[in-house]
Amino acid sequence: MANKPCIYFITFYAAGHLMSMVEFAKRLSSFGNSFSINFFVLMEPDERNQLGSPLCSSYLRSLQAQNTPFKFHRLPSVEPPTSFDGMPELVSLYVRSYLPHIKAQLLASPSPISALVLDVFASDVIDVANELNIPSYIYYTSTATSLTLMSHLSCQEDENNLKDFSEVENIDVPGLIPIPSTSLRNDFLNRNSASYKSLMHHGRRSNEAKAVIVNSNIYLEKTTMKALTEGTLLAPDTKISNIYPIGPVISLGKNKSKEQECLKWLDMQPMKSVVFLCFGSMGAFDVSQSRQIASALEQSGHRFLWAILTPSNEFVGYPTDGNLDELLPEGFIERTKERGLVWPSLVPQIDILSHEAIGGFVTHCGWNSCLESLWFGVPMVAWPFYFSEQHLNAFQLVNEMHVAVALEIDRKEGFVRANELQRAIKCLMDEGSEEGRSVRKKAEEIKLACRKAVEVGGVSYVHLQNLAKELGWKEVHNQST
């Protein structure tokens, strides 16, 4: 009997990329077993590469424990780049080193390959796909707006039609609300940098794929999705791939963390009374900023759960468990023990956001964290870091989705003063705050809309179903629609 045709997913050993891609593959496989699902995970840690999120390791172990029927293929180790200008260029150089190994493994596949699904930052694998006559699809783990902005700027760059972003107040993209230049990712601020050129390269290449799959939907990005539908998003002569908005794609699997003390503590708190502070697996602050946060929490009077980590000294190193004696003011834990809990390590974020005691979330605005918060109807205080598109996400959360309170941040230093964080927390959590009531109401509305979107017949479900048909899923063709 002939082997089933297969689809290869190519992603990275980074939590926000790997976990989202695997969850997307799970969604597709829910339509049936027409295909076998295979993964290449690039930049997996080895003796030469010590990068890699600890969250990825635990996540992959959980997939094994669940007997997830996906095959993860190990690629030969490659030499880490020794010279690079920022993370985008580092990733691009890594991908190019992997290309011959990816091609060799695809050629050796015992089954026919129906498609490659690529993380946007692995877009150079399109060359291998074209050479082997395999359709390629881009999976973008973040917003349609950030992908569109990258694509738009790359087209303008080709036409030499851009001013330095420091010279303009807003970036105007046809069909979108004006985006402040201060909301661009740091890599966009120096157009001569290799990182900026890498991002523009991926923006152009994403348009070469057969389609782009985006972890978003019309309820999250109404303006962008409307412009895409009406064809007003880019200039008339600009090509853009077919887009499948299938979000929210998040991991909602049951966690075996119910016995953790932070969850037991939440069980004892009143409903919607706790503000949760967590800044992702890369989010850690120095002593000065940590003490400003502590002061804000102490002065706010609100209950809190704060996940705190110690920053790494390495350029791309991951934080370690929080050193509370070093990071916190003397006596802070004792003074706030009746209404607060400081948790000095990574936390089960899904379990916390889904807990009825949580009333607000101070977040770094990583897109997966935003989606998780909105899935449970939790409003946010937007505290973006310098990583990736977090400042753009924050702008959208506040100004387009209206589900977050803005925070005044020193963009150069990334510093937030205690009185500003205290103001934002009180605005979000106080019963008498009109802005707080508004964002809480809007977060609940988007929660219901997102859940409806992924149900059978919902807008995201239909896009996913159409994508499955395009890929050739036999079970979908046999369903009545």
TILOPA-872431 format. One record per residue (C-alpha): residue number from 1; x negated, y negated, z negated. Coordinates in steps of 0.05 Angstrom, whole numbers. Example, Ala and Ser with C-alpha at 12.3 -4.5 7.8 and 13.67 -1.06 7.14 Angstrom:
! TILOPA-872431
1,-246,90,-156;
2,-273,21,-143;
! end
This chain:
! TILOPA-872431
1,0,0,0;
2,-28,-68,19;
3,-48,-116,-36;
4,-1,-173,-52;
5,-21,-240,-22;
6,-53,-286,-72;
7,-58,-359,-90;
8,-122,-388,-120;
9,-118,-445,-170;
10,-182,-485,-180;
11,-188,-527,-243;
12,-238,-549,-297;
13,-258,-527,-366;
14,-224,-589,-395;
15,-161,-585,-437;
16,-120,-636,-399;
17,-135,-602,-333;
18,-138,-528,-349;
19,-76,-524,-393;
20,-33,-564,-346;
21,-54,-523,-285;
22,-40,-457,-320;
23,28,-480,-344;
24,44,-502,-272;
25,24,-432,-248;
26,70,-402,-300;
27,127,-444,-273;
28,115,-419,-203;
29,108,-346,-224;
30,177,-351,-258;
31,206,-345,-188;
32,181,-274,-181;
33,119,-234,-165;
34,111,-248,-90;
35,39,-269,-103;
36,-18,-253,-150;
37,-44,-314,-187;
38,-119,-325,-191;
39,-162,-379,-224;
40,-230,-408,-216;
41,-247,-451,-277;
42,-305,-497,-259;
43,-356,-522,-309;
44,-345,-464,-357;
45,-397,-468,-412;
46,-458,-423,-405;
47,-532,-424,-423;
48,-544,-483,-375;
49,-479,-521,-387;
50,-457,-537,-457;
51,-398,-579,-437;
52,-328,-554,-449;
53,-270,-568,-496;
54,-261,-522,-556;
55,-187,-526,-541;
56,-199,-490,-475;
57,-232,-432,-510;
58,-174,-422,-558;
59,-123,-432,-502;
60,-155,-379,-458;
61,-157,-331,-517;
62,-83,-343,-528;
63,-69,-326,-455;
64,-105,-260,-464;
65,-65,-245,-527;
66,-1,-259,-488;
67,-23,-212,-432;
68,-12,-269,-381;
69,-16,-234,-313;
70,-66,-283,-283;
71,-136,-265,-261;
72,-192,-311,-282;
73,-253,-302,-238;
74,-322,-323,-263;
75,-365,-360,-213;
76,-441,-357,-214;
77,-473,-410,-258;
78,-497,-473,-223;
79,-552,-522,-242;
80,-523,-581,-281;
81,-533,-648,-247;
82,-590,-686,-279;
83,-574,-756,-253;
84,-504,-784,-250;
85,-466,-848,-264;
86,-407,-830,-308;
87,-360,-771,-312;
88,-327,-777,-242;
89,-394,-771,-207;
90,-417,-715,-254;
91,-354,-674,-237;
92,-361,-688,-163;
93,-434,-664,-163;
94,-415,-601,-200;
95,-359,-585,-151;
96,-406,-591,-91;
97,-454,-542,-124;
98,-397,-492,-132;
99,-373,-495,-59;
100,-416,-438,-31;
101,-397,-393,-90;
102,-323,-409,-81;
103,-327,-393,-7;
104,-363,-327,-19;
105,-311,-304,-70;
106,-253,-324,-25;
107,-284,-286,33;
108,-292,-225,-12;
109,-219,-226,-33;
110,-186,-158,-21;
111,-119,-193,-12;
112,-96,-245,39;
113,-100,-315,10;
114,-37,-357,21;
115,-59,-422,-10;
116,-110,-459,-53;
117,-83,-505,-107;
118,-138,-555,-127;
119,-146,-603,-183;
120,-153,-672,-151;
121,-225,-676,-174;
122,-240,-611,-138;
123,-215,-642,-72;
124,-280,-625,-36;
125,-258,-552,-37;
126,-211,-575,20;
127,-272,-566,65;
128,-276,-492,46;
129,-200,-485,55;
130,-203,-515,124;
131,-262,-472,145;
132,-224,-409,123;
133,-158,-434,151;
134,-124,-433,83;
135,-71,-486,66;
136,-94,-531,8;
137,-51,-567,-44;
138,-73,-619,-95;
139,-47,-614,-166;
140,-51,-680,-202;
141,-46,-673,-278;
142,-27,-746,-290;
143,22,-798,-264;
144,44,-811,-193;
145,26,-884,-205;
146,-46,-870,-221;
147,-54,-823,-161;
148,-20,-874,-116;
149,-64,-930,-142;
150,-127,-888,-128;
151,-102,-872,-58;
152,-81,-944,-44;
153,-148,-973,-67;
154,-187,-922,-26;
155,-149,-944,36;
156,-161,-1017,21;
157,-234,-1002,7;
158,-241,-971,76;
159,-214,-1036,106;
160,-261,-1077,62;
161,-199,-1113,39;
162,-210,-1116,-36;
163,-233,-1171,-82;
164,-271,-1154,-145;
165,-220,-1136,-197;
166,-251,-1186,-245;
167,-226,-1241,-197;
168,-153,-1221,-197;
169,-101,-1218,-252;
170,-57,-1164,-221;
171,-65,-1107,-171;
172,-8,-1110,-122;
173,13,-1044,-90;
174,74,-1047,-44;
175,134,-1018,-80;
176,104,-1019,-150;
177,108,-1069,-206;
178,44,-1112,-210;
179,-10,-1075,-249;
180,-56,-1119,-292;
181,-129,-1110,-275;
182,-140,-1100,-349;
183,-99,-1036,-344;
184,-148,-1004,-294;
185,-193,-948,-317;
186,-264,-971,-334;
187,-291,-935,-272;
188,-251,-983,-228;
189,-283,-1045,-257;
190,-350,-1037,-222;
191,-337,-1025,-148;
192,-411,-1014,-135;
193,-416,-956,-184;
194,-422,-884,-163;
195,-363,-867,-208;
196,-318,-916,-171;
197,-340,-889,-104;
198,-326,-818,-128;
199,-255,-837,-148;
200,-243,-870,-80;
201,-270,-808,-46;
202,-219,-764,-83;
203,-164,-814,-67;
204,-178,-807,7;
205,-187,-732,5;
206,-121,-720,-32;
207,-85,-745,30;
208,-117,-689,71;
209,-81,-635,31;
210,-17,-604,56;
211,19,-633,-5;
212,6,-664,-73;
213,40,-636,-135;
214,48,-688,-191;
215,63,-677,-265;
216,118,-729,-268;
217,189,-743,-246;
218,237,-799,-228;
219,259,-810,-300;
220,188,-824,-321;
221,166,-865,-260;
222,229,-892,-228;
223,195,-949,-190;
224,140,-905,-161;
225,186,-848,-142;
226,236,-896,-110;
227,180,-927,-69;
228,155,-858,-48;
229,225,-838,-26;
230,236,-901,13;
231,168,-900,45;
232,149,-970,20;
233,92,-948,-25;
234,34,-958,23;
235,21,-996,86;
236,57,-967,148;
237,-7,-940,178;
238,-29,-906,115;
239,-21,-831,111;
240,0,-800,45;
241,12,-727,32;
242,80,-697,18;
243,92,-702,-57;
244,126,-654,-104;
245,141,-686,-172;
246,154,-627,-217;
247,141,-654,-287;
248,140,-652,-344;
249,93,-592,-343;
250,71,-579,-415;
251,54,-519,-458;
252,111,-503,-505;
253,89,-433,-525;
254,100,-414,-598;
255,40,-430,-641;
256,16,-385,-697;
257,1,-446,-739;
258,64,-449,-781;
259,25,-434,-844;
260,-22,-493,-835;
261,-20,-541,-894;
262,-5,-601,-850;
263,60,-569,-828;
264,78,-548,-899;
265,67,-620,-919;
266,113,-645,-864;
267,167,-597,-889;
268,170,-638,-952;
269,178,-706,-918;
270,244,-741,-900;
271,269,-738,-829;
272,234,-786,-780;
273,195,-818,-836;
274,123,-800,-816;
275,78,-835,-766;
276,30,-786,-734;
277,-39,-810,-712;
278,-78,-766,-665;
279,-125,-784,-608;
280,-138,-720,-569;
281,-196,-672,-570;
282,-244,-727,-549;
283,-216,-781,-594;
284,-259,-801,-653;
285,-278,-867,-685;
286,-339,-894,-720;
287,-338,-915,-793;
288,-319,-987,-779;
289,-257,-970,-738;
290,-237,-912,-783;
291,-235,-958,-842;
292,-193,-1008,-804;
293,-143,-952,-790;
294,-143,-932,-864;
295,-130,-1004,-885;
296,-72,-1009,-836;
297,-40,-945,-861;
298,-48,-965,-933;
299,-18,-1034,-923;
300,39,-1010,-878;
301,74,-972,-933;
302,96,-917,-886;
303,85,-843,-892;
304,30,-817,-846;
305,-6,-756,-819;
306,-74,-774,-791;
307,-118,-725,-752;
308,-189,-752,-759;
309,-253,-728,-725;
310,-326,-747,-728;
311,-353,-774,-661;
312,-408,-738,-624;
313,-473,-773,-608;
314,-475,-740,-539;
315,-450,-775,-476;
316,-400,-719,-462;
317,-402,-684,-529;
318,-339,-664,-567;
319,-323,-691,-636;
320,-331,-648,-698;
321,-288,-641,-760;
322,-280,-707,-796;
323,-330,-726,-850;
324,-280,-759,-897;
325,-332,-783,-947;
326,-367,-821,-893;
327,-308,-846,-851;
328,-257,-868,-904;
329,-258,-924,-955;
330,-272,-901,-1026;
331,-209,-880,-1062;
332,-164,-883,-999;
333,-140,-811,-1003;
334,-124,-817,-1078;
335,-87,-882,-1068;
336,-44,-856,-1011;
337,-35,-783,-1031;
338,39,-791,-1048;
339,57,-811,-977;
340,-1,-793,-931;
341,-43,-734,-908;
342,-111,-739,-874;
343,-126,-677,-833;
344,-201,-672,-816;
345,-197,-628,-754;
346,-156,-613,-691;
347,-82,-604,-705;
348,-26,-563,-674;
349,1,-624,-638;
350,63,-591,-607;
351,84,-564,-674;
352,76,-632,-706;
353,111,-672,-652;
354,169,-624,-653;
355,177,-630,-729;
356,238,-669,-752;
357,197,-709,-802;
358,158,-744,-746;
359,185,-814,-729;
360,128,-843,-687;
361,62,-826,-654;
362,-1,-869,-649;
363,-33,-839,-587;
364,-94,-848,-541;
365,-45,-843,-482;
366,-73,-781,-450;
367,-17,-760,-403;
368,-6,-691,-433;
369,2,-722,-502;
370,51,-773,-474;
371,93,-718,-442;
372,93,-677,-506;
373,116,-737,-546;
374,171,-754,-497;
375,194,-681,-493;
376,211,-687,-567;
377,237,-758,-563;
378,181,-788,-605;
379,166,-862,-592;
380,94,-885,-590;
381,43,-938,-607;
382,-2,-941,-546;
383,-76,-941,-564;
384,-113,-923,-499;
385,-187,-907,-499;
386,-236,-918,-442;
387,-225,-848,-414;
388,-193,-838,-346;
389,-125,-871,-334;
390,-105,-882,-407;
391,-99,-958,-401;
392,-53,-950,-341;
393,-12,-898,-379;
394,-5,-947,-437;
395,18,-1002,-390;
396,71,-956,-361;
397,94,-931,-429;
398,105,-1002,-453;
399,127,-1040,-391;
400,161,-988,-346;
401,186,-932,-391;
402,196,-977,-452;
403,180,-920,-500;
404,119,-950,-535;
405,97,-1010,-575;
406,37,-1046,-546;
407,-27,-1055,-586;
408,-76,-1113,-577;
409,-143,-1081,-563;
410,-212,-1112,-552;
411,-222,-1080,-484;
412,-298,-1089,-484;
413,-308,-1056,-552;
414,-243,-1016,-555;
415,-233,-1043,-625;
416,-167,-1052,-661;
417,-162,-1093,-725;
418,-124,-1068,-786;
419,-72,-1123,-785;
420,-55,-1109,-711;
421,-47,-1034,-722;
422,-5,-1048,-785;
423,40,-1095,-744;
424,50,-1042,-689;
425,65,-986,-739;
426,116,-1029,-776;
427,146,-1051,-710;
428,155,-978,-690;
429,177,-949,-756;
430,215,-1004,-794;
431,291,-997,-792;
432,299,-1072,-784;
433,254,-1077,-723;
434,294,-1092,-660;
435,236,-1071,-615;
436,228,-1007,-655;
437,302,-990,-647;
438,297,-1002,-573;
439,236,-957,-561;
440,266,-903,-606;
441,330,-904,-566;
442,293,-902,-499;
443,248,-845,-521;
444,310,-804,-539;
445,341,-820,-471;
446,278,-797,-433;
447,275,-734,-476;
448,344,-714,-452;
449,329,-733,-380;
450,264,-695,-377;
451,295,-632,-406;
452,351,-637,-355;
453,300,-647,-299;
454,267,-580,-309;
455,331,-540,-319;
456,358,-499,-261;
457,386,-549,-211;
458,349,-608,-242;
459,307,-655,-199;
460,240,-626,-220;
461,265,-555,-215;
462,289,-568,-144;
463,222,-597,-124;
464,187,-536,-154;
465,236,-490,-118;
466,222,-524,-51;
467,148,-518,-63;
468,155,-444,-78;
469,194,-436,-12;
470,139,-473,25;
471,87,-427,-5;
472,129,-367,17;
473,158,-341,-48;
474,205,-286,-23;
475,249,-287,-85;
476,265,-360,-75;
477,286,-349,-3;
478,333,-294,-27;
479,367,-339,-79;
480,430,-376,-63;
481,419,-451,-69;
! end
